[in-house]
Amino acid sequence: MKSWKDVLIQPQTTILEAMKIIDATTMQFAAVVDRNMILLGTVTDGDIRRGILKGLPLDSAISKVMNTHPISERDGNKSFYYKKRMRERKLKQLPLVTSDNLLKRIVFSEELELTIKKVNKVVLMVGGLGTRLRPLTDTIPKPMLNVGDKPIVETIIESFKNYGFTNFVLSVNYKKEMIMDYFQDGAHLGVKIEYIEETKRLGTAGALSLLFEKPTEPFFVMNGDLLTKINFEQLLDFHTESGSTATMCVREYEYQIPYGVIETDNHQLLSIVEKPVHKSFVNAGIYVLNPAALEHIPNGDFYDMPELYKKLMNEQKKVSAFPLREYWLDIGRLDDYEKANIDYGESFHFGAKKNE
């Protein structure tokens, strides 16, 4: 663990610089101080992503997204007091200040040996036919195709495990025996794996109606053909802090119109923009749902996740977007599969600690 001083930044620090500091440490957090070490605010990964969604440029000052009223405690108490306060408030870090808000130090959950057990389930959709990857998927289900030296879905499981999530449910259909024989109950990977079996196509949300034991905590749903370096712990924190019923991971997608785009007012030509580039956020196939969201899913019918989100929004439920800035690849086509194998050696090393 690095020194708490490594996460101190100035209010004029750019969002991009703050991102690099947060990513370079294991603390997932930065404290904003002035030159006299007065605590001005704190910044988490979630604060930065909310700023990105608002369209703030990465060269904006971090003061534009920081929390100006962070939770802090007076310095000078015993460790057990801070441990109790952090456990009560489910905090991973706690700034300690003087009466005039001078920052003396920051204590972290790891430092106090706090272990926050993650009971959240992870539902992986691994029943697809993988038609766009034929002939590779004629004999092997797509999630079982090797990327690097292991199946795609095993890399996904290890990614979650790296952040403490060990309770998995695999929704299987096409060539389900190959998946179930390989993973069994997950004990050899240090996780627990259960299965739900689709006898017909139910979609990414419809399959959730088959869950034997309904989750009691927010849970993840993810397509089984994705490679990503997302921090799942940050995603769950974002979902919880925003008070959302459902959170969808989104990624920025750029597309260029190959023509000059014309703006007119009736018959009058106002402007011509040559081959403009447009940016939009698109669904990244990773979700966090509260258990209450399951009440909106029909039993045994085909129902995709976008339909569920539309229904929740129509019913005025709080639904959030979590913008991905990490590596992400949907292995949908043969060239994606080739790219995944090239990228794997550089991007996925599960022997190291998270964020290293």
C-alpha positions as CSV (number, residue, x, y, z in Angstrom):
1,M,0.0,0.0,0.0
2,K,1.3,3.4,-1.0
3,S,1.5,6.5,1.3
4,W,-1.7,8.5,1.7
5,K,0.3,11.6,0.6
6,D,0.4,10.0,-2.9
7,V,-3.3,10.8,-3.4
8,L,-3.2,14.5,-2.5
9,I,-4.0,16.9,-5.3
10,Q,-4.6,20.6,-5.8
11,P,-7.9,22.0,-6.9
12,Q,-6.5,23.1,-10.2
13,T,-5.3,19.6,-11.0
14,T,-7.0,18.4,-14.2
15,I,-9.5,15.6,-14.3
16,L,-7.1,13.6,-16.5
17,E,-4.2,14.0,-14.0
18,A,-6.5,13.0,-11.2
19,M,-7.6,9.9,-13.1
20,K,-4.0,8.9,-13.5
21,I,-3.3,9.3,-9.8
22,I,-6.4,7.3,-8.8
23,D,-5.6,4.5,-11.3
24,A,-1.9,4.4,-10.3
25,T,-2.7,3.7,-6.6
26,T,-4.8,1.0,-4.9
27,M,-6.8,3.6,-3.0
28,Q,-9.4,4.6,-5.7
29,F,-9.6,8.0,-4.2
30,A,-7.9,11.4,-4.0
31,A,-8.0,14.2,-1.5
32,V,-8.1,17.8,-2.7
33,V,-6.1,20.2,-0.5
34,D,-4.8,23.8,-0.8
35,R,-1.1,24.8,-0.3
36,N,-1.6,24.9,3.5
37,M,-3.0,21.3,3.6
38,I,-6.6,22.5,4.3
39,L,-9.0,19.8,3.1
40,L,-11.2,21.2,0.3
41,G,-12.8,18.1,-0.9
42,T,-12.4,14.5,-2.1
43,V,-12.7,12.8,-5.5
44,T,-13.6,9.2,-6.3
45,D,-13.8,7.4,-9.6
46,G,-17.5,7.8,-9.5
47,D,-17.2,11.6,-9.2
48,I,-15.0,11.7,-12.3
49,R,-17.4,9.5,-14.3
50,R,-20.3,11.7,-13.5
51,G,-18.3,14.7,-14.7
52,I,-17.5,12.8,-18.0
53,L,-21.3,12.1,-18.5
54,K,-22.0,15.8,-18.1
55,G,-19.5,16.5,-20.9
56,L,-16.7,18.1,-18.9
57,P,-13.4,18.1,-20.9
58,L,-10.6,16.0,-19.3
59,D,-8.5,19.2,-18.9
60,S,-11.1,20.7,-16.6
61,A,-10.1,21.5,-13.0
62,I,-10.9,18.7,-10.6
63,S,-12.6,21.3,-8.4
64,K,-15.5,21.0,-10.9
65,V,-16.3,17.4,-9.9
66,M,-15.0,17.1,-6.3
67,N,-17.2,16.4,-3.3
68,T,-16.9,19.7,-1.3
69,H,-18.5,18.2,1.8
70,P,-16.6,14.9,2.4
71,I,-17.0,12.8,5.5
72,S,-14.1,13.3,7.9
73,E,-13.2,12.8,11.5
74,R,-11.1,14.6,14.1
75,D,-7.6,13.3,14.3
76,G,-6.3,11.9,17.6
77,N,-8.8,9.0,18.3
78,K,-7.9,5.3,18.7
79,S,-7.9,3.0,15.7
80,F,-10.9,1.0,16.9
81,Y,-13.0,4.2,16.8
82,Y,-12.2,4.9,13.2
83,K,-12.8,1.2,12.3
84,K,-16.2,1.4,13.9
85,R,-17.1,4.7,12.1
86,M,-15.9,3.4,8.7
87,R,-17.8,0.1,9.2
88,E,-21.0,2.0,10.1
89,R,-20.7,4.3,7.0
90,K,-19.2,1.6,4.7
91,L,-16.2,3.8,4.0
92,K,-13.0,2.7,2.3
93,Q,-11.1,5.8,3.4
94,L,-11.5,8.5,6.0
95,P,-9.6,11.8,6.1
96,L,-8.6,12.9,9.7
97,V,-8.5,16.6,10.3
98,T,-8.0,19.2,13.0
99,S,-10.7,21.6,14.2
100,D,-9.8,24.1,11.5
101,N,-9.9,21.3,8.8
102,L,-6.2,20.9,8.4
103,L,-5.6,17.4,6.9
104,K,-3.3,15.3,9.2
105,R,-3.6,12.0,7.5
106,I,-6.0,9.6,5.7
107,V,-6.8,6.1,7.1
108,F,-7.8,3.3,4.8
109,S,-9.9,0.2,5.4
110,E,-6.9,-2.1,4.4
111,E,-4.8,-0.3,7.0
112,L,-7.3,-1.0,9.7
113,E,-7.7,-4.6,8.5
114,L,-11.3,-4.1,7.5
115,T,-12.7,-6.8,5.3
116,I,-15.9,-5.9,3.6
117,K,-17.3,-9.2,2.4
118,K,-18.8,-9.0,-1.0
119,V,-21.9,-11.2,-1.2
120,N,-23.2,-9.7,-4.4
121,K,-24.0,-12.2,-7.1
122,V,-22.6,-12.1,-10.7
123,V,-24.9,-13.5,-13.4
124,L,-23.1,-14.2,-16.6
125,M,-25.0,-14.8,-19.8
126,V,-23.2,-17.6,-21.6
127,G,-25.9,-19.4,-23.6
128,G,-25.6,-17.6,-26.9
129,L,-25.1,-19.3,-30.2
130,G,-22.2,-17.2,-31.4
131,T,-23.3,-17.4,-35.0
132,R,-21.0,-14.5,-36.1
133,L,-18.0,-16.5,-35.0
134,R,-18.7,-19.6,-37.1
135,P,-17.1,-22.0,-37.9
136,L,-15.3,-21.6,-34.5
137,T,-18.6,-21.9,-32.6
138,D,-19.9,-24.9,-34.5
139,T,-18.3,-27.2,-31.9
140,I,-17.5,-24.9,-29.0
141,P,-19.8,-22.3,-27.3
142,K,-18.5,-18.8,-27.8
143,P,-17.7,-18.2,-24.0
144,M,-15.5,-21.3,-24.1
145,L,-13.3,-20.1,-26.9
146,N,-9.8,-19.6,-25.7
147,V,-8.4,-16.1,-25.5
148,G,-4.8,-16.4,-24.4
149,D,-4.6,-19.6,-22.5
150,K,-8.1,-19.9,-21.1
151,P,-11.8,-19.6,-22.1
152,I,-13.3,-16.1,-22.3
153,V,-15.7,-16.7,-19.4
154,E,-12.9,-17.9,-17.2
155,T,-11.1,-14.5,-17.7
156,I,-14.3,-12.8,-16.8
157,I,-14.7,-14.8,-13.6
158,E,-11.1,-14.0,-12.6
159,S,-11.7,-10.3,-13.3
160,F,-14.6,-10.3,-10.8
161,K,-12.7,-12.4,-8.3
162,N,-9.8,-9.9,-8.4
163,Y,-12.2,-7.4,-6.8
164,G,-13.7,-9.9,-4.2
165,F,-16.8,-11.1,-6.0
166,T,-17.0,-14.9,-5.8
167,N,-20.7,-15.8,-6.2
168,F,-21.5,-16.6,-9.8
169,V,-24.6,-17.8,-11.7
170,L,-24.1,-18.9,-15.3
171,S,-27.1,-18.8,-17.6
172,V,-26.5,-21.7,-20.1
173,N,-28.2,-23.0,-23.2
174,Y,-26.1,-23.8,-26.3
175,K,-23.7,-26.7,-25.7
176,K,-24.3,-26.2,-21.9
177,E,-22.6,-29.5,-21.0
178,M,-19.2,-28.2,-22.1
179,I,-19.5,-25.1,-19.9
180,M,-20.9,-27.1,-16.9
181,D,-18.3,-29.9,-17.2
182,Y,-15.4,-27.3,-17.3
183,F,-16.4,-25.1,-14.4
184,Q,-18.5,-27.5,-12.3
185,D,-19.1,-25.7,-8.9
186,G,-16.2,-23.3,-9.3
187,A,-14.2,-24.7,-6.3
188,H,-11.0,-25.1,-8.4
189,L,-11.1,-21.4,-9.2
190,G,-11.9,-20.4,-5.6
191,V,-15.4,-19.3,-6.4
192,K,-19.0,-20.6,-6.1
193,I,-20.8,-21.3,-9.4
194,E,-24.5,-22.1,-9.9
195,Y,-26.4,-22.6,-13.2
196,I,-29.7,-21.7,-14.6
197,E,-30.7,-23.5,-17.8
198,E,-32.6,-21.8,-20.6
199,T,-34.8,-24.4,-22.5
200,K,-35.7,-21.6,-24.9
201,R,-34.2,-18.2,-25.8
202,L,-35.1,-15.8,-23.0
203,G,-32.8,-12.8,-23.6
204,T,-30.4,-11.1,-21.2
205,A,-33.2,-10.0,-18.8
206,G,-35.7,-12.9,-19.3
207,A,-33.2,-15.4,-18.1
208,L,-33.1,-13.7,-14.7
209,S,-36.7,-15.0,-14.1
210,L,-35.2,-18.5,-13.7
211,L,-33.0,-17.6,-10.7
212,F,-33.7,-20.1,-8.0
213,E,-32.7,-17.8,-5.2
214,K,-33.4,-14.2,-5.7
215,P,-30.6,-11.8,-4.7
216,T,-31.0,-9.7,-1.6
217,E,-28.2,-7.3,-2.6
218,P,-27.4,-5.4,-5.8
219,F,-26.1,-7.9,-8.4
220,F,-24.2,-7.8,-11.7
221,V,-25.4,-9.1,-15.1
222,M,-22.8,-9.3,-17.9
223,N,-22.6,-10.8,-21.3
224,G,-20.2,-13.7,-21.4
225,D,-18.4,-12.6,-24.6
226,L,-16.7,-9.4,-23.2
227,L,-13.2,-8.6,-22.2
228,T,-12.8,-5.6,-20.0
229,K,-10.5,-4.1,-17.4
230,I,-13.3,-2.3,-15.6
231,N,-13.0,-2.0,-11.8
232,F,-16.2,-3.8,-10.7
233,E,-15.8,-2.5,-7.2
234,Q,-16.0,1.1,-8.5
235,L,-19.0,0.1,-10.6
236,L,-20.9,-1.2,-7.6
237,D,-19.9,1.8,-5.5
238,F,-21.2,4.1,-8.2
239,H,-24.5,2.2,-8.4
240,T,-25.0,2.3,-4.6
241,E,-24.0,5.9,-4.1
242,S,-26.3,7.1,-6.9
243,G,-29.3,5.3,-5.3
244,S,-30.2,3.7,-8.6
245,T,-32.5,0.8,-9.3
246,A,-30.4,-0.1,-12.3
247,T,-27.1,1.0,-13.7
248,M,-25.9,0.4,-17.3
249,C,-22.3,0.5,-18.3
250,V,-21.9,2.7,-21.4
251,R,-19.0,3.4,-23.7
252,E,-18.3,6.2,-26.1
253,Y,-18.7,5.3,-29.8
254,E,-17.5,7.5,-32.6
255,Y,-18.7,7.3,-36.1
256,Q,-17.9,9.5,-39.1
257,I,-20.5,10.5,-41.7
258,P,-18.7,10.1,-45.1
259,Y,-20.3,13.1,-46.7
260,G,-20.6,16.8,-46.2
261,V,-23.5,17.5,-43.8
262,I,-25.7,20.4,-44.8
263,E,-27.7,22.7,-42.6
264,T,-30.5,24.7,-44.2
265,D,-33.2,27.1,-43.3
266,N,-36.0,26.4,-45.9
267,H,-34.2,26.9,-49.2
268,Q,-31.2,28.9,-47.8
269,L,-27.9,27.0,-47.3
270,L,-26.5,27.9,-43.8
271,S,-23.4,25.7,-43.4
272,I,-21.5,22.7,-44.8
273,V,-19.5,20.4,-42.4
274,E,-17.3,17.9,-44.2
275,K,-17.4,14.4,-42.9
276,P,-18.2,15.3,-39.3
277,V,-17.4,12.9,-36.5
278,H,-20.3,12.2,-34.1
279,K,-19.9,10.7,-30.6
280,S,-22.6,8.8,-28.7
281,F,-22.7,6.6,-25.6
282,V,-23.7,3.0,-26.4
283,N,-24.7,0.0,-24.2
284,A,-21.6,-2.0,-23.1
285,G,-23.4,-5.2,-21.9
286,I,-22.6,-4.8,-18.2
287,Y,-25.3,-4.0,-15.7
288,V,-26.0,-3.7,-12.0
289,L,-29.5,-4.3,-10.7
290,N,-31.2,-4.0,-7.4
291,P,-33.3,-7.0,-6.5
292,A,-36.5,-4.9,-6.9
293,A,-35.8,-4.7,-10.7
294,L,-36.6,-8.5,-10.9
295,E,-40.3,-7.7,-10.2
296,H,-40.5,-6.0,-13.6
297,I,-39.3,-9.1,-15.6
298,P,-42.0,-11.4,-17.0
299,N,-41.6,-15.1,-16.2
300,G,-40.5,-17.4,-19.0
301,D,-40.8,-14.8,-21.8
302,F,-38.1,-13.4,-24.1
303,Y,-37.0,-10.1,-22.6
304,D,-33.8,-8.2,-23.3
305,M,-32.1,-5.9,-20.9
306,P,-32.8,-2.7,-22.9
307,E,-36.5,-3.5,-22.6
308,L,-36.1,-3.7,-18.8
309,Y,-34.3,-0.4,-18.6
310,K,-37.0,1.3,-20.8
311,K,-39.7,-0.1,-18.5
312,L,-37.9,1.1,-15.4
313,M,-37.5,4.6,-16.9
314,N,-41.2,4.7,-17.9
315,E,-42.1,3.9,-14.3
316,Q,-39.9,6.8,-13.1
317,K,-37.3,4.5,-11.4
318,K,-33.8,5.9,-11.0
319,V,-31.6,4.5,-13.8
320,S,-28.0,5.5,-14.2
321,A,-25.2,5.2,-16.8
322,F,-21.7,4.3,-15.8
323,P,-19.2,5.5,-18.5
324,L,-16.4,3.1,-19.3
325,R,-12.9,4.5,-19.7
326,E,-11.1,1.2,-19.4
327,Y,-10.3,-1.5,-21.9
328,W,-13.4,-3.1,-23.4
329,L,-13.9,-5.5,-26.3
330,D,-17.1,-7.2,-27.5
331,I,-15.9,-10.5,-29.1
332,G,-18.6,-10.7,-31.7
333,R,-16.8,-11.3,-34.9
334,L,-13.7,-13.1,-36.1
335,D,-11.6,-10.0,-36.3
336,D,-12.6,-9.1,-32.7
337,Y,-11.5,-12.6,-31.6
338,E,-8.1,-12.1,-33.3
339,K,-7.7,-8.7,-31.6
340,A,-8.7,-10.2,-28.2
341,N,-5.8,-12.7,-28.5
342,I,-3.4,-10.0,-29.4
343,D,-4.5,-7.8,-26.5
344,Y,-4.7,-10.5,-23.9
345,G,-1.0,-10.8,-23.0
346,E,-0.8,-7.0,-22.5
347,S,-4.0,-6.4,-20.6
348,F,-4.8,-9.3,-18.4
349,H,-2.5,-10.3,-15.5
350,F,-4.4,-11.7,-12.6
351,G,-1.4,-12.6,-10.5
352,A,-1.0,-9.0,-9.6
353,K,-3.1,-6.9,-7.2
354,K,-5.9,-4.9,-8.7
355,N,-4.9,-1.5,-10.2
356,E,-1.2,-2.5,-10.3
